[in-house]
Amino acid sequence: MLNARKAVREMHEYHPPLAGRTGLRLDFNENTEGCSPRVLARVREITAEDLARYPERAPVEAIVAPYLGLPADQVLLTNGVDEAIHLLCEAYLEPADEVLVVTPTFSMYEIFAEATGAHVVRVQCGEDMRFPFEKVAGAVTAATKLIAVASPNNPTGGAASRDELLAIAQQAPHAALLVDEAYFEFHGQTVLSEVGRQSNLFVARTFSKAYGLAGLRIGILAGPCAQMPMVRRVSSPYSVNTVALLALPAALDDPEFVASYVAQVKAGRARLEHELSQVGIRWWQSEANFVLMKIGKRHREFVVAMRQRGILVRDRSGDPGCDGCVRITLGTSEQTDRLLAALGEVLAELTLGMEVKA
């Protein structure tokens, strides 16, 4: 009888609740406005010949690299951040190795690490949901080969400081440090400039959030010149599709679109945080395009009631340390108006609002 590897049989599974997503999509941290019109115009120009050829990644990496302030040999375009995580696990992990993750966080760090047979060491955030620097530093051992840090983190919205991240990189030169900056545009702080100076530092970015290209699955992994050839060895040469490669330069060529959307999101985030404070709902400081809040025992009813009003929000109560929590993505100004109106109705209907702000 054919059996999958033991590590695969025992690893966690990720089942995102994607079915039936009809309504205002404030549940998956996507761009709720869509992509730049320039991207749509470029996609409409794609020919049958374009689609008949294998995709060429290197010419687009040469375009993207200056945008990041890096040489092209330090930049690898990936099939979203998911592939970037997978490649690092494949390149650096052996079954006896340890991987440090800060929980709660993005599930794919654990899933790809477990698939290699490596042991995942989870460092739990405190009630304040801040990056637990001292606990992470204390968890590093000789067996640690990968440290994955989302900054800003999902689902908490908290961020590690530049100094904290560089201190970890220097403390663990024998381990790859992945800093996942998927929400960089909403935060504005980065360690990308240190990739060429730290021999074990990798940075991932995505175009799924601020740029509105989630459906095209395209991201970036940047790393040291000495290490990127090893990462490229385990990467498929055709993992990023032609449509994504042709669309990306057009997306980068419209910074005004991204800036406008980010400004609306950040303004909406402040409005939501203010409203939650006014009604006594606990929330956590966010540097991303979403806010995590403590609804309490009626979190499932809250999600259903919001859906009945045409607004999808994400129940995160199953995440470690997030019992009773719901995450809400922010979008355009008009969408925030709609969100706050529905929020007020639902909180009154469920007689919520007894939690104390963090």
C-alpha beads as a LAMMPS data file, in Angstrom:
LAMMPS data file: protein, C-alpha beads

358 atoms
357 bonds

1 atom types
1 bond types

-500.0 500.0 xlo xhi
-500.0 500.0 ylo yhi
-500.0 500.0 zlo zhi

Masses

1 110.0

Atoms # bond

1 1 1 0.000 0.000 0.000
2 1 1 1.320 3.415 -0.963
3 1 1 1.727 5.805 1.976
4 1 1 2.693 9.464 2.042
5 1 1 5.689 10.402 4.156
6 1 1 5.105 10.390 7.907
7 1 1 5.759 14.144 8.086
8 1 1 3.081 14.798 5.475
9 1 1 0.553 12.523 7.156
10 1 1 1.033 14.294 10.483
11 1 1 1.364 17.924 9.352
12 1 1 -1.295 20.561 9.937
13 1 1 -3.718 21.344 7.130
14 1 1 -4.873 24.772 6.035
15 1 1 -8.434 25.064 4.809
16 1 1 -9.243 28.729 4.113
17 1 1 -13.012 29.336 4.143
18 1 1 -13.161 30.548 0.545
19 1 1 -16.537 29.090 -0.443
20 1 1 -19.561 31.359 -0.718
21 1 1 -17.719 34.662 -0.402
22 1 1 -20.561 36.843 -1.635
23 1 1 -20.541 40.345 -0.180
24 1 1 -18.040 43.007 0.830
25 1 1 -14.816 41.012 1.277
26 1 1 -13.394 42.210 4.594
27 1 1 -12.286 38.714 5.582
28 1 1 -9.055 37.893 3.672
29 1 1 -7.043 41.129 3.730
30 1 1 -7.323 41.496 -0.040
31 1 1 -7.463 44.798 -1.872
32 1 1 -11.199 45.492 -1.861
33 1 1 -11.005 48.002 -4.720
34 1 1 -9.205 45.792 -7.224
35 1 1 -6.015 46.307 -9.187
36 1 1 -4.809 49.382 -11.050
37 1 1 -6.587 50.169 -14.353
38 1 1 -3.136 50.004 -15.935
39 1 1 -2.925 46.337 -15.006
40 1 1 -6.278 45.604 -16.646
41 1 1 -5.193 47.458 -19.773
42 1 1 -1.993 45.417 -19.949
43 1 1 -3.825 42.129 -19.430
44 1 1 -6.178 42.969 -22.305
45 1 1 -3.118 43.283 -24.577
46 1 1 -1.938 39.729 -23.888
47 1 1 -1.801 37.669 -27.063
48 1 1 -2.284 33.996 -27.846
49 1 1 1.450 33.795 -28.508
50 1 1 2.206 35.204 -25.047
51 1 1 0.171 32.429 -23.466
52 1 1 1.704 29.729 -25.657
53 1 1 5.239 30.424 -24.427
54 1 1 6.821 29.396 -21.147
55 1 1 7.076 32.375 -18.778
56 1 1 10.392 34.222 -18.481
57 1 1 10.990 35.418 -14.940
58 1 1 14.471 36.970 -15.182
59 1 1 13.562 40.020 -17.348
60 1 1 10.830 41.001 -14.882
61 1 1 13.140 40.463 -11.918
62 1 1 15.475 42.975 -13.567
63 1 1 12.587 45.465 -13.613
64 1 1 11.511 44.781 -10.029
65 1 1 15.004 44.860 -8.471
66 1 1 15.589 48.643 -8.852
67 1 1 12.130 49.236 -7.390
68 1 1 13.385 47.407 -4.278
69 1 1 16.805 49.037 -4.341
70 1 1 18.523 45.668 -4.819
71 1 1 20.582 43.988 -7.536
72 1 1 18.656 41.487 -9.643
73 1 1 20.593 38.484 -8.336
74 1 1 19.161 39.127 -4.869
75 1 1 15.531 39.066 -6.079
76 1 1 13.435 36.009 -6.898
77 1 1 9.860 36.381 -8.097
78 1 1 7.674 33.722 -6.505
79 1 1 4.178 32.302 -6.700
80 1 1 3.039 34.497 -3.823
81 1 1 4.720 34.572 -0.410
82 1 1 3.586 30.958 0.036
83 1 1 6.179 29.753 -2.468
84 1 1 8.861 31.922 -0.861
85 1 1 8.240 30.184 2.470
86 1 1 8.230 26.773 0.786
87 1 1 11.533 27.429 -0.977
88 1 1 13.320 28.442 2.225
89 1 1 12.053 25.310 3.973
90 1 1 13.203 23.118 1.093
91 1 1 16.591 24.808 0.840
92 1 1 17.574 24.861 4.512
93 1 1 15.628 22.366 6.614
94 1 1 16.560 18.814 7.566
95 1 1 14.241 16.553 9.605
96 1 1 16.217 17.142 12.824
97 1 1 16.099 20.942 12.533
98 1 1 13.973 23.386 14.497
99 1 1 11.838 26.218 13.114
100 1 1 10.782 29.125 15.316
101 1 1 7.408 30.776 14.679
102 1 1 5.605 33.385 16.752
103 1 1 1.971 32.455 17.305
104 1 1 -0.633 33.399 16.352
105 1 1 0.620 33.929 12.819
106 1 1 0.302 32.860 9.176
107 1 1 -0.305 29.103 9.079
108 1 1 1.910 28.320 6.089
109 1 1 5.153 28.727 8.051
110 1 1 4.261 25.695 10.149
111 1 1 2.774 23.695 7.279
112 1 1 5.770 23.957 4.959
113 1 1 8.210 23.402 7.832
114 1 1 6.358 20.314 9.046
115 1 1 6.313 18.894 5.514
116 1 1 10.124 18.665 5.639
117 1 1 9.973 16.753 8.926
118 1 1 11.454 19.653 10.897
119 1 1 10.258 20.386 14.427
120 1 1 8.239 23.584 14.857
121 1 1 8.856 25.549 18.050
122 1 1 6.013 27.955 18.783
123 1 1 6.629 31.158 20.740
124 1 1 3.323 32.554 21.985
125 1 1 2.592 36.283 21.997
126 1 1 1.404 37.783 25.257
127 1 1 -2.029 39.311 25.763
128 1 1 -0.752 42.568 24.296
129 1 1 -0.067 40.707 20.998
130 1 1 3.281 42.481 20.647
131 1 1 6.298 40.771 19.118
132 1 1 7.823 38.762 22.010
133 1 1 11.454 39.592 21.269
134 1 1 12.938 38.288 24.511
135 1 1 11.053 34.992 24.243
136 1 1 12.117 34.498 20.623
137 1 1 15.739 35.281 21.416
138 1 1 15.597 32.842 24.317
139 1 1 14.171 30.074 22.131
140 1 1 17.044 30.057 19.640
141 1 1 19.199 26.912 19.907
142 1 1 21.918 25.243 17.870
143 1 1 19.154 23.230 16.172
144 1 1 17.309 26.359 14.985
145 1 1 17.622 26.597 11.206
146 1 1 14.701 28.872 10.272
147 1 1 12.999 31.729 12.104
148 1 1 9.833 33.054 10.463
149 1 1 8.551 36.470 11.509
150 1 1 5.595 38.220 9.880
151 1 1 6.004 41.965 10.385
152 1 1 3.316 43.247 10.470
153 1 1 1.896 39.992 11.761
154 1 1 -1.331 38.344 10.699
155 1 1 -3.807 38.164 12.452
156 1 1 -2.583 40.522 15.203
157 1 1 -1.384 43.474 13.102
158 1 1 1.625 43.994 15.371
159 1 1 5.135 44.559 14.030
160 1 1 8.634 43.770 15.208
161 1 1 11.075 46.668 15.235
162 1 1 13.987 46.860 12.824
163 1 1 16.436 46.631 15.730
164 1 1 14.727 43.511 17.097
165 1 1 14.814 41.739 13.750
166 1 1 18.463 42.558 13.110
167 1 1 19.380 41.470 16.632
168 1 1 17.781 38.072 15.984
169 1 1 19.595 37.730 12.656
170 1 1 22.912 38.448 14.371
171 1 1 22.171 36.130 17.298
172 1 1 21.404 33.176 14.997
173 1 1 23.854 33.312 12.048
174 1 1 23.342 29.561 11.561
175 1 1 19.608 30.036 10.873
176 1 1 17.720 31.660 8.021
177 1 1 15.608 34.569 9.249
178 1 1 12.549 35.164 7.068
179 1 1 10.893 38.535 7.576
180 1 1 7.512 38.405 5.852
181 1 1 6.594 41.977 4.903
182 1 1 3.321 41.147 3.137
183 1 1 1.714 44.240 4.695
184 1 1 4.683 46.567 4.179
185 1 1 2.740 49.227 2.278
186 1 1 0.434 49.806 5.262
187 1 1 3.340 49.919 7.726
188 1 1 6.194 51.601 5.862
189 1 1 9.058 50.064 7.848
190 1 1 11.358 47.434 6.366
191 1 1 14.650 45.575 6.773
192 1 1 15.028 45.107 3.030
193 1 1 18.108 47.335 2.871
194 1 1 19.887 44.938 5.254
195 1 1 19.508 41.889 2.999
196 1 1 22.921 42.510 1.441
197 1 1 24.581 43.022 4.819
198 1 1 23.131 40.143 6.847
199 1 1 24.231 36.768 5.520
200 1 1 21.109 34.962 6.807
201 1 1 18.344 37.540 6.268
202 1 1 15.541 36.993 3.748
203 1 1 12.600 39.319 3.094
204 1 1 9.335 38.338 1.416
205 1 1 6.835 40.734 -0.132
206 1 1 3.557 40.201 -1.949
207 1 1 1.488 42.024 -4.549
208 1 1 -1.708 40.415 -3.241
209 1 1 -2.551 43.110 -0.697
210 1 1 -2.014 46.771 -1.587
211 1 1 -1.580 46.063 -5.309
212 1 1 -4.730 43.973 -5.714
213 1 1 -3.086 41.048 -7.546
214 1 1 -4.065 38.191 -5.219
215 1 1 -5.568 36.247 -8.114
216 1 1 -2.310 36.358 -10.072
217 1 1 -0.229 34.907 -7.193
218 1 1 2.989 36.877 -7.413
219 1 1 5.441 37.797 -4.695
220 1 1 9.106 38.460 -4.014
221 1 1 11.816 36.734 -2.036
222 1 1 14.959 38.799 -1.494
223 1 1 18.070 37.387 0.092
224 1 1 21.882 37.464 0.273
225 1 1 23.806 36.995 -2.977
226 1 1 25.612 33.995 -1.515
227 1 1 22.365 32.231 -0.573
228 1 1 19.978 32.991 -3.425
229 1 1 21.573 30.444 -5.838
230 1 1 20.699 27.705 -3.340
231 1 1 17.108 28.945 -3.134
232 1 1 16.853 29.094 -6.926
233 1 1 17.957 25.453 -7.132
234 1 1 14.762 24.294 -5.439
235 1 1 12.517 26.704 -7.366
236 1 1 10.627 25.720 -10.483
237 1 1 11.738 27.967 -13.372
238 1 1 8.090 28.401 -14.419
239 1 1 6.317 28.857 -11.080
240 1 1 5.226 32.426 -11.861
241 1 1 2.777 32.529 -14.757
242 1 1 2.976 34.714 -17.852
243 1 1 -0.061 36.855 -17.012
244 1 1 1.403 37.767 -13.622
245 1 1 4.787 38.585 -15.144
246 1 1 3.265 40.824 -17.806
247 1 1 0.954 42.561 -15.336
248 1 1 3.489 43.285 -12.595
249 1 1 5.436 46.083 -14.362
250 1 1 2.127 47.842 -15.053
251 1 1 1.231 47.597 -11.354
252 1 1 4.592 49.045 -10.342
253 1 1 4.108 51.832 -12.866
254 1 1 1.057 53.155 -11.000
255 1 1 2.281 54.170 -7.522
256 1 1 -0.486 56.765 -7.241
257 1 1 -3.119 54.025 -7.298
258 1 1 -1.424 52.153 -4.467
259 1 1 -0.818 55.315 -2.440
260 1 1 -4.464 56.343 -2.717
261 1 1 -5.718 52.946 -1.627
262 1 1 -3.261 52.695 1.269
263 1 1 -4.272 56.162 2.495
264 1 1 -7.939 55.151 2.515
265 1 1 -7.150 51.932 4.382
266 1 1 -5.109 53.702 7.054
267 1 1 -7.806 56.321 7.540
268 1 1 -10.426 53.570 7.786
269 1 1 -8.293 51.684 10.292
270 1 1 -8.176 54.740 12.535
271 1 1 -11.937 55.205 12.214
272 1 1 -12.623 51.573 13.116
273 1 1 -10.272 51.690 16.097
274 1 1 -11.959 54.847 17.327
275 1 1 -15.417 53.321 16.993
276 1 1 -14.364 50.183 18.851
277 1 1 -12.939 52.314 21.652
278 1 1 -16.161 54.284 21.866
279 1 1 -18.265 51.165 22.380
280 1 1 -15.795 49.399 24.665
281 1 1 -14.669 46.605 22.343
282 1 1 -11.077 45.520 22.917
283 1 1 -8.760 45.799 19.922
284 1 1 -5.047 45.577 19.218
285 1 1 -2.802 48.159 17.577
286 1 1 -2.419 47.263 13.903
287 1 1 0.162 48.265 11.304
288 1 1 -1.593 46.296 8.568
289 1 1 -4.830 46.631 6.572
290 1 1 -6.958 44.966 9.241
291 1 1 -7.841 45.148 12.925
292 1 1 -8.148 42.243 15.360
293 1 1 -10.828 42.713 17.991
294 1 1 -12.195 40.758 20.952
295 1 1 -15.877 40.050 20.415
296 1 1 -16.092 37.347 23.089
297 1 1 -18.355 34.324 23.354
298 1 1 -20.719 35.554 20.647
299 1 1 -18.018 35.803 17.960
300 1 1 -19.731 33.278 15.671
301 1 1 -23.044 35.117 15.919
302 1 1 -21.206 38.349 15.159
303 1 1 -19.704 36.919 11.957
304 1 1 -23.094 35.588 10.834
305 1 1 -24.857 38.875 11.596
306 1 1 -22.289 40.823 9.584
307 1 1 -22.651 38.375 6.676
308 1 1 -26.422 38.882 6.762
309 1 1 -25.702 42.551 6.141
310 1 1 -23.496 41.693 3.174
311 1 1 -20.127 42.069 4.946
312 1 1 -17.663 39.201 5.334
313 1 1 -15.346 39.242 8.359
314 1 1 -12.945 36.545 9.610
315 1 1 -13.441 34.568 12.808
316 1 1 -9.944 34.030 14.281
317 1 1 -11.077 32.469 17.552
318 1 1 -9.263 29.237 16.700
319 1 1 -5.838 30.898 16.642
320 1 1 -3.614 30.523 19.728
321 1 1 -4.388 33.322 22.170
322 1 1 -7.283 34.636 20.056
323 1 1 -10.308 33.098 21.759
324 1 1 -13.393 35.143 20.866
325 1 1 -11.502 37.283 18.340
326 1 1 -12.614 38.511 14.918
327 1 1 -10.436 40.195 12.275
328 1 1 -11.824 42.865 9.964
329 1 1 -10.063 44.087 6.809
330 1 1 -10.270 47.763 5.843
331 1 1 -10.965 48.973 2.325
332 1 1 -11.987 52.218 0.618
333 1 1 -13.575 55.163 2.418
334 1 1 -17.035 54.273 1.159
335 1 1 -16.589 50.667 2.247
336 1 1 -15.559 51.819 5.718
337 1 1 -18.751 53.893 5.923
338 1 1 -20.732 50.754 5.156
339 1 1 -18.708 48.682 7.619
340 1 1 -19.203 51.074 10.519
341 1 1 -22.922 51.352 9.886
342 1 1 -23.317 47.569 9.928
343 1 1 -21.005 47.232 12.914
344 1 1 -23.117 49.559 14.995
345 1 1 -26.275 47.623 14.140
346 1 1 -24.734 44.243 14.951
347 1 1 -23.185 45.338 18.243
348 1 1 -26.538 46.743 19.348
349 1 1 -28.385 43.636 18.183
350 1 1 -26.068 41.289 20.060
351 1 1 -25.724 43.689 23.034
352 1 1 -21.954 43.531 22.771
353 1 1 -19.443 46.143 23.835
354 1 1 -18.501 45.039 27.334
355 1 1 -14.818 44.299 26.619
356 1 1 -12.164 46.822 27.636
357 1 1 -9.845 48.277 25.004
358 1 1 -6.268 46.956 24.968

Bonds

1 1 1 2
2 1 2 3
3 1 3 4
4 1 4 5
5 1 5 6
6 1 6 7
7 1 7 8
8 1 8 9
9 1 9 10
10 1 10 11
11 1 11 12
12 1 12 13
13 1 13 14
14 1 14 15
15 1 15 16
16 1 16 17
17 1 17 18
18 1 18 19
19 1 19 20
20 1 20 21
21 1 21 22
22 1 22 23
23 1 23 24
24 1 24 25
25 1 25 26
26 1 26 27
27 1 27 28
28 1 28 29
29 1 29 30
30 1 30 31
31 1 31 32
32 1 32 33
33 1 33 34
34 1 34 35
35 1 35 36
36 1 36 37
37 1 37 38
38 1 38 39
39 1 39 40
40 1 40 41
41 1 41 42
42 1 42 43
43 1 43 44
44 1 44 45
45 1 45 46
46 1 46 47
47 1 47 48
48 1 48 49
49 1 49 50
50 1 50 51
51 1 51 52
52 1 52 53
53 1 53 54
54 1 54 55
55 1 55 56
56 1 56 57
57 1 57 58
58 1 58 59
59 1 59 60
60 1 60 61
61 1 61 62
62 1 62 63
63 1 63 64
64 1 64 65
65 1 65 66
66 1 66 67
67 1 67 68
68 1 68 69
69 1 69 70
70 1 70 71
71 1 71 72
72 1 72 73
73 1 73 74
74 1 74 75
75 1 75 76
76 1 76 77
77 1 77 78
78 1 78 79
79 1 79 80
80 1 80 81
81 1 81 82
82 1 82 83
83 1 83 84
84 1 84 85
85 1 85 86
86 1 86 87
87 1 87 88
88 1 88 89
89 1 89 90
90 1 90 91
91 1 91 92
92 1 92 93
93 1 93 94
94 1 94 95
95 1 95 96
96 1 96 97
97 1 97 98
98 1 98 99
99 1 99 100
100 1 100 101
101 1 101 102
102 1 102 103
103 1 103 104
104 1 104 105
105 1 105 106
106 1 106 107
107 1 107 108
108 1 108 109
109 1 109 110
110 1 110 111
111 1 111 112
112 1 112 113
113 1 113 114
114 1 114 115
115 1 115 116
116 1 116 117
117 1 117 118
118 1 118 119
119 1 119 120
120 1 120 121
121 1 121 122
122 1 122 123
123 1 123 124
124 1 124 125
125 1 125 126
126 1 126 127
127 1 127 128
128 1 128 129
129 1 129 130
130 1 130 131
131 1 131 132
132 1 132 133
133 1 133 134
134 1 134 135
135 1 135 136
136 1 136 137
137 1 137 138
138 1 138 139
139 1 139 140
140 1 140 141
141 1 141 142
142 1 142 143
143 1 143 144
144 1 144 145
145 1 145 146
146 1 146 147
147 1 147 148
148 1 148 149
149 1 149 150
150 1 150 151
151 1 151 152
152 1 152 153
153 1 153 154
154 1 154 155
155 1 155 156
156 1 156 157
157 1 157 158
158 1 158 159
159 1 159 160
160 1 160 161
161 1 161 162
162 1 162 163
163 1 163 164
164 1 164 165
165 1 165 166
166 1 166 167
167 1 167 168
168 1 168 169
169 1 169 170
170 1 170 171
171 1 171 172
172 1 172 173
173 1 173 174
174 1 174 175
175 1 175 176
176 1 176 177
177 1 177 178
178 1 178 179
179 1 179 180
180 1 180 181
181 1 181 182
182 1 182 183
183 1 183 184
184 1 184 185
185 1 185 186
186 1 186 187
187 1 187 188
188 1 188 189
189 1 189 190
190 1 190 191
191 1 191 192
192 1 192 193
193 1 193 194
194 1 194 195
195 1 195 196
196 1 196 197
197 1 197 198
198 1 198 199
199 1 199 200
200 1 200 201
201 1 201 202
202 1 202 203
203 1 203 204
204 1 204 205
205 1 205 206
206 1 206 207
207 1 207 208
208 1 208 209
209 1 209 210
210 1 210 211
211 1 211 212
212 1 212 213
213 1 213 214
214 1 214 215
215 1 215 216
216 1 216 217
217 1 217 218
218 1 218 219
219 1 219 220
220 1 220 221
221 1 221 222
222 1 222 223
223 1 223 224
224 1 224 225
225 1 225 226
226 1 226 227
227 1 227 228
228 1 228 229
229 1 229 230
230 1 230 231
231 1 231 232
232 1 232 233
233 1 233 234
234 1 234 235
235 1 235 236
236 1 236 237
237 1 237 238
238 1 238 239
239 1 239 240
240 1 240 241
241 1 241 242
242 1 242 243
243 1 243 244
244 1 244 245
245 1 245 246
246 1 246 247
247 1 247 248
248 1 248 249
249 1 249 250
250 1 250 251
251 1 251 252
252 1 252 253
253 1 253 254
254 1 254 255
255 1 255 256
256 1 256 257
257 1 257 258
258 1 258 259
259 1 259 260
260 1 260 261
261 1 261 262
262 1 262 263
263 1 263 264
264 1 264 265
265 1 265 266
266 1 266 267
267 1 267 268
268 1 268 269
269 1 269 270
270 1 270 271
271 1 271 272
272 1 272 273
273 1 273 274
274 1 274 275
275 1 275 276
276 1 276 277
277 1 277 278
278 1 278 279
279 1 279 280
280 1 280 281
281 1 281 282
282 1 282 283
283 1 283 284
284 1 284 285
285 1 285 286
286 1 286 287
287 1 287 288
288 1 288 289
289 1 289 290
290 1 290 291
291 1 291 292
292 1 292 293
293 1 293 294
294 1 294 295
295 1 295 296
296 1 296 297
297 1 297 298
298 1 298 299
299 1 299 300
300 1 300 301
301 1 301 302
302 1 302 303
303 1 303 304
304 1 304 305
305 1 305 306
306 1 306 307
307 1 307 308
308 1 308 309
309 1 309 310
310 1 310 311
311 1 311 312
312 1 312 313
313 1 313 314
314 1 314 315
315 1 315 316
316 1 316 317
317 1 317 318
318 1 318 319
319 1 319 320
320 1 320 321
321 1 321 322
322 1 322 323
323 1 323 324
324 1 324 325
325 1 325 326
326 1 326 327
327 1 327 328
328 1 328 329
329 1 329 330
330 1 330 331
331 1 331 332
332 1 332 333
333 1 333 334
334 1 334 335
335 1 335 336
336 1 336 337
337 1 337 338
338 1 338 339
339 1 339 340
340 1 340 341
341 1 341 342
342 1 342 343
343 1 343 344
344 1 344 345
345 1 345 346
346 1 346 347
347 1 347 348
348 1 348 349
349 1 349 350
350 1 350 351
351 1 351 352
352 1 352 353
353 1 353 354
354 1 354 355
355 1 355 356
356 1 356 357
357 1 357 358
